[in-house]
Amino acid sequence: MAKDGRTTFNRVKGIKVYDAEGELFGHVDDIEMNRTTMIPTHLIIHKGFFGEYFRINIRYIDKIQEDKILLWISPIQNLIGATVTDNMGTDMGTVKHAVKGKDGKLEYVRVNVRIVKTRKEDHELNRYIVPMMPFEDMSLSLPSGPVEGGSATTNIDLITEQITVGVDEIRDIHKDRIVLKHRKDEYLSRRSDK
């Protein structure tokens, strides 16, 4: 590697790539570049005897050493605890579980979200995700004005639920944050079995 941190494709081709847990992920087969800027964007990793290939964004590289490349991710487990934001950058919650499919790739994440639910008696009026805040699950009752047939109380429930988000709905994954493709309201109807 050059003193200024640069290296050449010939030096990187074939080099071993390890994940954050020290497991061998594969070998560099190629480098993908932006056609306009000519800046590298992805490593093409060859993995396994039968020739599986994976694209790894170069932002997942922690260090490039003489004989290996170290990633800061362990593709699945490092996502647990990451903050999840919607496409507008609003915090929704944190990753509770990250689940692999049969092919070993990320299939979906379960996200702990805080929900505020308003209801009168047993009828739900509104439901929305709020930023994570330090409260235990609880309910409040607020008196309301008189209504036909007497008065009714508006109840506000502050609860934690899990929603399931498929990998196809994830726009971007950073070291400590996952950005989704849609607004938080679109995820309200999805409750995971706990």
TIMI-127489 format. One record per residue: x, y, z of N, C-alpha, C in turn; residue number from 1. Coordinates in steps of 0.2 Angstrom, whole numbers, always signed. Layout:
N
+-------+-------+-------+-------+-------+-------+-------+-------+-------+-----+
|  n.xx |  n.yy |  n.zz | ca.xx | ca.yy | ca.zz |  c.xx |  c.yy |  c.zz | num |
+-------+-------+-------+-------+-------+-------+-------+-------+-------+-----+
|     X |     Y |     Z |     X |     Y |     Z |     X |     Y |     Z | NUM |
...
+-------+-------+-------+-------+-------+-------+-------+-------+-------+-----+
//
This chain:
194
+-------+-------+-------+-------+-------+-------+-------+-------+-------+-----+
|  n.xx |  n.yy |  n.zz | ca.xx | ca.yy | ca.zz |  c.xx |  c.yy |  c.zz | num |
+-------+-------+-------+-------+-------+-------+-------+-------+-------+-----+
|    +4 |    -6 |    +0 |    +0 |    +0 |    +0 |    +4 |    +6 |    +0 |   1 |
|    +2 |   +11 |    -4 |    +6 |   +17 |    -4 |    +6 |   +21 |    +3 |   2 |
|   +11 |   +26 |    +4 |   +11 |   +29 |   +10 |    +5 |   +34 |   +11 |   3 |
|    +2 |   +36 |    +6 |    -4 |   +41 |    +7 |   -10 |   +37 |    +8 |   4 |
|   -10 |   +30 |    +8 |   -16 |   +26 |    +9 |   -19 |   +23 |    +3 |   5 |
|   -16 |   +25 |    -3 |   -19 |   +23 |    -9 |   -16 |   +16 |   -10 |   6 |
|   -20 |   +12 |   -14 |   -17 |    +5 |   -16 |   -20 |    +4 |   -23 |   7 |
|   -17 |    -1 |   -27 |   -20 |    -2 |   -34 |   -24 |    -9 |   -34 |   8 |
|   -28 |    -9 |   -39 |   -32 |   -15 |   -40 |   -28 |   -22 |   -40 |   9 |
|   -22 |   -22 |   -43 |   -18 |   -28 |   -43 |   -16 |   -30 |   -36 |  10 |
|   -15 |   -25 |   -31 |   -13 |   -27 |   -24 |   -19 |   -29 |   -21 |  11 |
|   -25 |   -27 |   -22 |   -31 |   -29 |   -19 |   -34 |   -36 |   -21 |  12 |
|   -34 |   -37 |   -28 |   -37 |   -43 |   -31 |   -34 |   -49 |   -27 |  13 |
|   -39 |   -53 |   -25 |   -37 |   -60 |   -22 |   -36 |   -59 |   -15 |  14 |
|   -36 |   -53 |   -12 |   -35 |   -52 |    -5 |   -41 |   -55 |    -1 |  15 |
|   -39 |   -58 |    +5 |   -45 |   -61 |    +9 |   -48 |   -55 |   +13 |  16 |
|   -55 |   -56 |   +14 |   -59 |   -51 |   +17 |   -62 |   -54 |   +23 |  17 |
|   -62 |   -51 |   +29 |   -64 |   -54 |   +35 |   -70 |   -49 |   +38 |  18 |
|   -75 |   -52 |   +41 |   -80 |   -48 |   +44 |   -78 |   -46 |   +51 |  19 |
|   -82 |   -42 |   +55 |   -80 |   -40 |   +61 |   -79 |   -45 |   +66 |  20 |
|   -82 |   -51 |   +65 |   -81 |   -56 |   +70 |   -74 |   -60 |   +69 |  21 |
|   -71 |   -58 |   +64 |   -64 |   -62 |   +62 |   -66 |   -68 |   +57 |  22 |
|   -72 |   -68 |   +55 |   -73 |   -74 |   +50 |   -71 |   -72 |   +43 |  23 |
|   -68 |   -77 |   +40 |   -67 |   -76 |   +33 |   -73 |   -75 |   +28 |  24 |
|   -74 |   -69 |   +25 |   -80 |   -68 |   +21 |   -79 |   -70 |   +14 |  25 |
|   -73 |   -70 |   +11 |   -71 |   -72 |    +5 |   -65 |   -68 |    +2 |  26 |
|   -64 |   -68 |    -5 |   -59 |   -65 |    -8 |   -61 |   -59 |   -13 |  27 |
|   -57 |   -54 |   -13 |   -59 |   -49 |   -18 |   -58 |   -51 |   -25 |  28 |
|   -63 |   -51 |   -29 |   -63 |   -53 |   -36 |   -63 |   -47 |   -41 |  29 |
|   -66 |   -42 |   -39 |   -66 |   -36 |   -43 |   -68 |   -30 |   -39 |  30 |
|   -67 |   -24 |   -42 |   -69 |   -18 |   -39 |   -74 |   -14 |   -44 |  31 |
|   -80 |   -12 |   -41 |   -85 |    -8 |   -45 |   -83 |    -1 |   -44 |  32 |
|   -84 |    +3 |   -49 |   -82 |   +10 |   -49 |   -88 |   +14 |   -52 |  33 |
|   -89 |   +20 |   -49 |   -94 |   +25 |   -52 |   -91 |   +27 |   -59 |  34 |
|   -95 |   +26 |   -64 |   -93 |   +28 |   -71 |   -91 |   +35 |   -72 |  35 |
|   -95 |   +39 |   -68 |   -93 |   +47 |   -69 |   -87 |   +49 |   -65 |  36 |
|   -87 |   +47 |   -59 |   -81 |   +50 |   -55 |   -75 |   +45 |   -55 |  37 |
|   -76 |   +39 |   -57 |   -71 |   +34 |   -57 |   -68 |   +32 |   -50 |  38 |
|   -73 |   +34 |   -45 |   -71 |   +32 |   -38 |   -74 |   +25 |   -36 |  39 |
|   -70 |   +21 |   -33 |   -73 |   +14 |   -31 |   -79 |   +15 |   -27 |  40 |
|   -84 |   +10 |   -28 |   -90 |   +10 |   -24 |   -91 |    +4 |   -20 |  41 |
|   -89 |    -2 |   -23 |   -91 |    -8 |   -21 |   -85 |   -13 |   -22 |  42 |
|   -84 |   -18 |   -17 |   -80 |   -24 |   -19 |   -84 |   -29 |   -21 |  43 |
|   -82 |   -33 |   -26 |   -85 |   -39 |   -28 |   -81 |   -45 |   -24 |  44 |
|   -85 |   -48 |   -20 |   -82 |   -54 |   -16 |   -84 |   -60 |   -18 |  45 |
|   -79 |   -65 |   -20 |   -80 |   -72 |   -22 |   -80 |   -76 |   -15 |  46 |
|   -85 |   -80 |   -14 |   -86 |   -83 |    -8 |   -87 |   -91 |   -10 |  47 |
|   -84 |   -95 |    -7 |   -85 |  -102 |    -7 |   -83 |  -106 |   -14 |  48 |
|   -83 |  -112 |   -13 |   -80 |  -116 |   -19 |   -85 |  -116 |   -25 |  49 |
|   -91 |  -115 |   -24 |   -96 |  -115 |   -30 |   -97 |  -108 |   -33 |  50 |
|   -93 |  -103 |   -31 |   -93 |   -97 |   -35 |   -98 |   -92 |   -33 |  51 |
|  -100 |   -91 |   -27 |  -105 |   -86 |   -25 |  -101 |   -79 |   -25 |  52 |
|  -105 |   -74 |   -27 |  -102 |   -67 |   -28 |  -106 |   -63 |   -24 |  53 |
|  -103 |   -58 |   -20 |  -107 |   -53 |   -16 |  -104 |   -46 |   -18 |  54 |
|  -109 |   -41 |   -18 |  -106 |   -34 |   -18 |  -106 |   -31 |   -11 |  55 |
|  -101 |   -29 |    -9 |  -100 |   -25 |    -3 |   -98 |   -18 |    -4 |  56 |
|  -102 |   -14 |    -1 |  -101 |    -7 |    -2 |   -94 |    -5 |    +2 |  57 |
|   -90 |    -1 |    -1 |   -83 |    +0 |    +2 |   -84 |    +4 |    +9 |  58 |
|   -90 |    +7 |   +10 |   -90 |   +10 |   +17 |   -90 |    +5 |   +22 |  59 |
|   -91 |    -1 |   +21 |   -91 |    -6 |   +26 |   -84 |    -8 |   +28 |  60 |
|   -79 |    -6 |   +24 |   -72 |    -7 |   +25 |   -69 |    -3 |   +31 |  61 |
|   -67 |    -7 |   +36 |   -64 |    -4 |   +42 |   -56 |    -2 |   +41 |  62 |
|   -53 |    -8 |   +38 |   -46 |    -7 |   +37 |   -43 |   -11 |   +31 |  63 |
|   -39 |    -8 |   +27 |   -35 |   -12 |   +22 |   -28 |   -13 |   +24 |  64 |
|   -26 |   -19 |   +26 |   -20 |   -21 |   +28 |   -16 |   -24 |   +22 |  65 |
|   -10 |   -26 |   +23 |    -6 |   -29 |   +18 |    -8 |   -35 |   +15 |  66 |
|   -11 |   -39 |   +19 |   -13 |   -46 |   +17 |   -21 |   -47 |   +18 |  67 |
|   -25 |   -42 |   +20 |   -32 |   -43 |   +21 |   -36 |   -37 |   +22 |  68 |
|   -42 |   -37 |   +21 |   -47 |   -32 |   +22 |   -51 |   -34 |   +27 |  69 |
|   -52 |   -29 |   +32 |   -56 |   -30 |   +38 |   -63 |   -26 |   +37 |  70 |
|   -69 |   -29 |   +38 |   -75 |   -25 |   +38 |   -77 |   -24 |   +45 |  71 |
|   -81 |   -18 |   +46 |   -83 |   -16 |   +52 |   -90 |   -20 |   +54 |  72 |
|   -93 |   -23 |   +49 |   -99 |   -27 |   +50 |   -98 |   -34 |   +50 |  73 |
|  -102 |   -37 |   +54 |  -104 |   -44 |   +54 |  -111 |   -44 |   +51 |  74 |
|  -111 |   -46 |   +44 |  -117 |   -44 |   +41 |  -124 |   -44 |   +44 |  75 |
|  -125 |   -48 |   +49 |  -132 |   -48 |   +52 |  -131 |   -46 |   +59 |  76 |
|  -127 |   -48 |   +63 |  -127 |   -47 |   +70 |  -126 |   -40 |   +72 |  77 |
|  -122 |   -36 |   +68 |  -120 |   -30 |   +70 |  -126 |   -25 |   +69 |  78 |
|  -131 |   -27 |   +66 |  -137 |   -23 |   +65 |  -141 |   -22 |   +72 |  79 |
|  -141 |   -27 |   +76 |  -145 |   -27 |   +82 |  -143 |   -21 |   +86 |  80 |
|  -148 |   -17 |   +88 |  -147 |   -11 |   +92 |  -146 |    -4 |   +88 |  81 |
|  -146 |    -5 |   +81 |  -145 |    +0 |   +77 |  -151 |    +5 |   +77 |  82 |
|  -151 |   +11 |   +76 |  -156 |   +16 |   +76 |  -159 |   +15 |   +69 |  83 |
|  -166 |   +15 |   +69 |  -170 |   +15 |   +62 |  -173 |   +21 |   +61 |  84 |
|  -172 |   +24 |   +55 |  -176 |   +30 |   +53 |  -180 |   +29 |   +47 |  85 |
|  -185 |   +33 |   +46 |  -189 |   +33 |   +40 |  -185 |   +37 |   +35 |  86 |
|  -189 |   +37 |   +29 |  -185 |   +41 |   +23 |  -185 |   +48 |   +24 |  87 |
|  -188 |   +51 |   +29 |  -187 |   +58 |   +31 |  -182 |   +59 |   +37 |  88 |
|  -179 |   +54 |   +39 |  -174 |   +55 |   +44 |  -177 |   +55 |   +51 |  89 |
|  -183 |   +53 |   +52 |  -186 |   +53 |   +59 |  -185 |   +46 |   +62 |  90 |
|  -182 |   +47 |   +68 |  -181 |   +41 |   +72 |  -187 |   +37 |   +73 |  91 |
|  -187 |   +30 |   +72 |  -193 |   +26 |   +73 |  -192 |   +21 |   +79 |  92 |
|  -186 |   +19 |   +80 |  -184 |   +14 |   +85 |  -178 |   +11 |   +84 |  93 |
|  -177 |    +5 |   +87 |  -170 |    +1 |   +86 |  -171 |    -6 |   +84 |  94 |
|  -166 |    -9 |   +81 |  -167 |   -16 |   +79 |  -166 |   -20 |   +85 |  95 |
|  -171 |   -25 |   +85 |  -172 |   -30 |   +91 |  -169 |   -36 |   +88 |  96 |
|  -171 |   -38 |   +82 |  -169 |   -44 |   +79 |  -167 |   -43 |   +72 |  97 |
|  -162 |   -47 |   +69 |  -160 |   -47 |   +62 |  -160 |   -54 |   +60 |  98 |
|  -164 |   -56 |   +55 |  -165 |   -63 |   +53 |  -162 |   -64 |   +46 |  99 |
|  -159 |   -70 |   +46 |  -156 |   -72 |   +39 |  -161 |   -77 |   +36 | 100 |
|  -161 |   -77 |   +29 |  -165 |   -81 |   +25 |  -161 |   -88 |   +24 | 101 |
|  -163 |   -92 |   +21 |  -160 |   -99 |   +19 |  -153 |   -98 |   +16 | 102 |
|  -153 |   -92 |   +12 |  -146 |   -91 |    +8 |  -141 |   -88 |   +13 | 103 |
|  -143 |   -86 |   +19 |  -138 |   -83 |   +23 |  -138 |   -76 |   +23 | 104 |
|  -142 |   -73 |   +19 |  -142 |   -65 |   +18 |  -148 |   -63 |   +22 | 105 |
|  -147 |   -56 |   +24 |  -152 |   -53 |   +28 |  -159 |   -53 |   +25 | 106 |
|  -164 |   -56 |   +28 |  -171 |   -56 |   +26 |  -175 |   -51 |   +28 | 107 |
|  -175 |   -50 |   +35 |  -179 |   -44 |   +38 |  -176 |   -42 |   +45 | 108 |
|  -178 |   -37 |   +47 |  -177 |   -35 |   +54 |  -183 |   -33 |   +58 | 109 |
|  -183 |   -35 |   +64 |  -189 |   -33 |   +69 |  -186 |   -27 |   +73 | 110 |
|  -191 |   -22 |   +73 |  -189 |   -15 |   +75 |  -193 |   -14 |   +81 | 111 |
|  -190 |   -12 |   +87 |  -194 |   -10 |   +93 |  -196 |    -3 |   +92 | 112 |
|  -203 |    -1 |   +92 |  -205 |    +6 |   +91 |  -209 |    +8 |   +97 | 113 |
|  -210 |   +14 |   +98 |  -214 |   +17 |  +103 |  -221 |   +19 |  +100 | 114 |
|  -226 |   +17 |  +102 |  -233 |   +19 |   +99 |  -237 |   +23 |  +104 | 115 |
|  -240 |   +28 |  +102 |  -245 |   +32 |  +106 |  -252 |   +30 |  +102 | 116 |
|  -256 |   +27 |  +107 |  -263 |   +25 |  +104 |  -268 |   +29 |  +108 | 117 |
|  -273 |   +32 |  +105 |  -278 |   +35 |  +108 |  -284 |   +31 |  +107 | 118 |
|  -289 |   +31 |  +112 |  -295 |   +27 |  +111 |  -300 |   +30 |  +116 | 119 |
|  -306 |   +29 |  +114 |  -312 |   +30 |  +119 |  -315 |   +24 |  +120 | 120 |
|  -316 |   +22 |  +126 |  -318 |   +15 |  +128 |  -314 |   +10 |  +124 | 121 |
|  -317 |    +6 |  +120 |  -313 |    +1 |  +117 |  -312 |    +3 |  +109 | 122 |
|  -314 |    +9 |  +107 |  -313 |   +11 |  +100 |  -307 |   +15 |   +99 | 123 |
|  -302 |   +12 |   +95 |  -296 |   +15 |   +94 |  -297 |   +21 |   +89 | 124 |
|  -295 |   +27 |   +91 |  -296 |   +33 |   +88 |  -290 |   +35 |   +83 | 125 |
|  -284 |   +34 |   +86 |  -278 |   +36 |   +82 |  -272 |   +32 |   +85 | 126 |
|  -267 |   +31 |   +80 |  -261 |   +27 |   +82 |  -255 |   +30 |   +78 | 127 |
|  -250 |   +31 |   +82 |  -244 |   +34 |   +78 |  -237 |   +32 |   +82 | 128 |
|  -232 |   +32 |   +78 |  -225 |   +30 |   +81 |  -222 |   +37 |   +83 | 129 |
|  -219 |   +37 |   +89 |  -216 |   +42 |   +92 |  -209 |   +41 |   +93 | 130 |
|  -204 |   +46 |   +93 |  -197 |   +44 |   +94 |  -196 |   +40 |  +100 | 131 |
|  -191 |   +36 |  +101 |  -189 |   +33 |  +107 |  -188 |   +37 |  +112 | 132 |
|  -192 |   +36 |  +118 |  -191 |   +40 |  +124 |  -191 |   +36 |  +130 | 133 |
|  -188 |   +38 |  +136 |  -188 |   +34 |  +141 |  -194 |   +34 |  +145 | 134 |
|  -199 |   +30 |  +143 |  -205 |   +29 |  +147 |  -207 |   +21 |  +147 | 135 |
|  -209 |   +19 |  +152 |  -212 |   +12 |  +152 |  -219 |   +12 |  +149 | 136 |
|  -221 |    +6 |  +147 |  -228 |    +5 |  +144 |  -233 |    +8 |  +149 | 137 |
|  -237 |   +12 |  +147 |  -242 |   +15 |  +152 |  -248 |   +18 |  +149 | 138 |
|  -253 |   +19 |  +152 |  -259 |   +22 |  +150 |  -261 |   +28 |  +154 | 139 |
|  -264 |   +33 |  +150 |  -266 |   +39 |  +154 |  -274 |   +40 |  +152 | 140 |
|  -277 |   +43 |  +156 |  -284 |   +44 |  +155 |  -286 |   +52 |  +155 | 141 |
|  -288 |   +54 |  +150 |  -290 |   +62 |  +150 |  -297 |   +63 |  +149 | 142 |
|  -300 |   +67 |  +154 |  -307 |   +68 |  +153 |  -309 |   +72 |  +147 | 143 |
|  -314 |   +71 |  +144 |  -316 |   +75 |  +138 |  -323 |   +78 |  +140 | 144 |
|  -325 |   +82 |  +135 |  -331 |   +86 |  +136 |  -337 |   +81 |  +135 | 145 |
|  -343 |   +83 |  +137 |  -349 |   +79 |  +136 |  -350 |   +77 |  +129 | 146 |
|  -352 |   +71 |  +128 |  -354 |   +69 |  +122 |  -361 |   +66 |  +122 | 147 |
|  -364 |   +65 |  +116 |  -371 |   +62 |  +117 |  -372 |   +56 |  +121 | 148 |
|  -376 |   +55 |  +125 |  -377 |   +49 |  +129 |  -373 |   +49 |  +135 | 149 |
|  -370 |   +55 |  +137 |  -366 |   +55 |  +143 |  -359 |   +58 |  +141 | 150 |
|  -354 |   +56 |  +145 |  -347 |   +58 |  +144 |  -343 |   +52 |  +143 | 151 |
|  -337 |   +53 |  +139 |  -333 |   +48 |  +138 |  -326 |   +50 |  +139 | 152 |
|  -321 |   +45 |  +141 |  -314 |   +47 |  +143 |  -310 |   +45 |  +137 | 153 |
|  -305 |   +49 |  +135 |  -300 |   +48 |  +130 |  -294 |   +44 |  +134 | 154 |
|  -293 |   +39 |  +132 |  -287 |   +35 |  +135 |  -281 |   +36 |  +130 | 155 |
|  -275 |   +37 |  +133 |  -269 |   +37 |  +129 |  -264 |   +31 |  +131 | 156 |
|  -263 |   +27 |  +127 |  -259 |   +21 |  +128 |  -252 |   +22 |  +125 | 157 |
|  -247 |   +22 |  +129 |  -240 |   +23 |  +127 |  -237 |   +15 |  +128 | 158 |
|  -235 |   +12 |  +122 |  -233 |    +5 |  +122 |  -227 |    +4 |  +117 | 159 |
|  -224 |    -1 |  +118 |  -218 |    -3 |  +114 |  -221 |    -9 |  +110 | 160 |
|  -220 |    -9 |  +103 |  -222 |   -15 |   +99 |  -216 |   -16 |   +94 | 161 |
|  -216 |   -22 |   +91 |  -211 |   -23 |   +86 |  -215 |   -23 |   +79 | 162 |
|  -211 |   -20 |   +74 |  -213 |   -21 |   +67 |  -208 |   -24 |   +63 | 163 |
|  -210 |   -28 |   +58 |  -206 |   -32 |   +54 |  -205 |   -28 |   +47 | 164 |
|  -198 |   -27 |   +46 |  -196 |   -23 |   +40 |  -192 |   -28 |   +35 | 165 |
|  -195 |   -29 |   +29 |  -191 |   -33 |   +25 |  -185 |   -30 |   +22 | 166 |
|  -180 |   -33 |   +19 |  -174 |   -31 |   +17 |  -175 |   -26 |   +11 | 167 |
|  -180 |   -28 |    +7 |  -182 |   -24 |    +1 |  -185 |   -17 |    +3 | 168 |
|  -186 |   -16 |    +9 |  -189 |    -9 |   +11 |  -183 |    -5 |   +15 | 169 |
|  -177 |    -8 |   +15 |  -172 |    -4 |   +18 |  -168 |    +0 |   +12 | 170 |
|  -168 |    +6 |   +13 |  -164 |   +11 |    +8 |  -157 |   +10 |    +9 | 171 |
|  -154 |   +11 |   +15 |  -147 |   +11 |   +17 |  -146 |    +8 |   +23 | 172 |
|  -140 |    +5 |   +24 |  -137 |    +3 |   +30 |  -131 |    +6 |   +32 | 173 |
|  -130 |   +10 |   +38 |  -124 |   +13 |   +40 |  -122 |    +9 |   +46 | 174 |
|  -116 |   +11 |   +49 |  -113 |    +7 |   +54 |  -118 |    +7 |   +60 | 175 |
|  -122 |   +12 |   +62 |  -126 |   +12 |   +68 |  -133 |   +14 |   +66 | 176 |
|  -135 |   +14 |   +60 |  -142 |   +17 |   +58 |  -144 |   +13 |   +51 | 177 |
|  -150 |   +12 |   +51 |  -154 |    +9 |   +45 |  -159 |   +14 |   +43 | 178 |
|  -159 |   +16 |   +37 |  -163 |   +21 |   +34 |  -168 |   +17 |   +29 | 179 |
|  -175 |   +18 |   +31 |  -180 |   +14 |   +27 |  -182 |   +18 |   +21 | 180 |
|  -186 |   +15 |   +16 |  -188 |   +18 |   +10 |  -194 |   +23 |   +11 | 181 |
|  -198 |   +21 |   +16 |  -205 |   +25 |   +17 |  -205 |   +29 |   +23 | 182 |
|  -211 |   +33 |   +24 |  -212 |   +37 |   +30 |  -215 |   +32 |   +35 | 183 |
|  -213 |   +34 |   +42 |  -215 |   +30 |   +47 |  -222 |   +28 |   +48 | 184 |
|  -227 |   +32 |   +45 |  -234 |   +30 |   +46 |  -236 |   +24 |   +42 | 185 |
|  -232 |   +23 |   +37 |  -233 |   +17 |   +32 |  -232 |   +10 |   +36 | 186 |
|  -229 |   +11 |   +42 |  -227 |    +4 |   +45 |  -231 |    +3 |   +51 | 187 |
|  -236 |    +7 |   +52 |  -240 |    +7 |   +58 |  -244 |    +0 |   +59 | 188 |
|  -246 |    -2 |   +53 |  -251 |    -8 |   +53 |  -247 |   -14 |   +54 | 189 |
|  -241 |   -14 |   +54 |  -237 |   -20 |   +54 |  -234 |   -22 |   +61 | 190 |
|  -238 |   -27 |   +64 |  -235 |   -29 |   +71 |  -233 |   -36 |   +70 | 191 |
|  -227 |   -37 |   +73 |  -224 |   -43 |   +74 |  -226 |   -47 |   +79 | 192 |
|  -226 |   -54 |   +79 |  -228 |   -58 |   +84 |  -222 |   -58 |   +89 | 193 |
|  -223 |   -57 |   +95 |  -217 |   -56 |  +100 |  -216 |   -63 |  +103 | 194 |
+-------+-------+-------+-------+-------+-------+-------+-------+-------+-----+
//
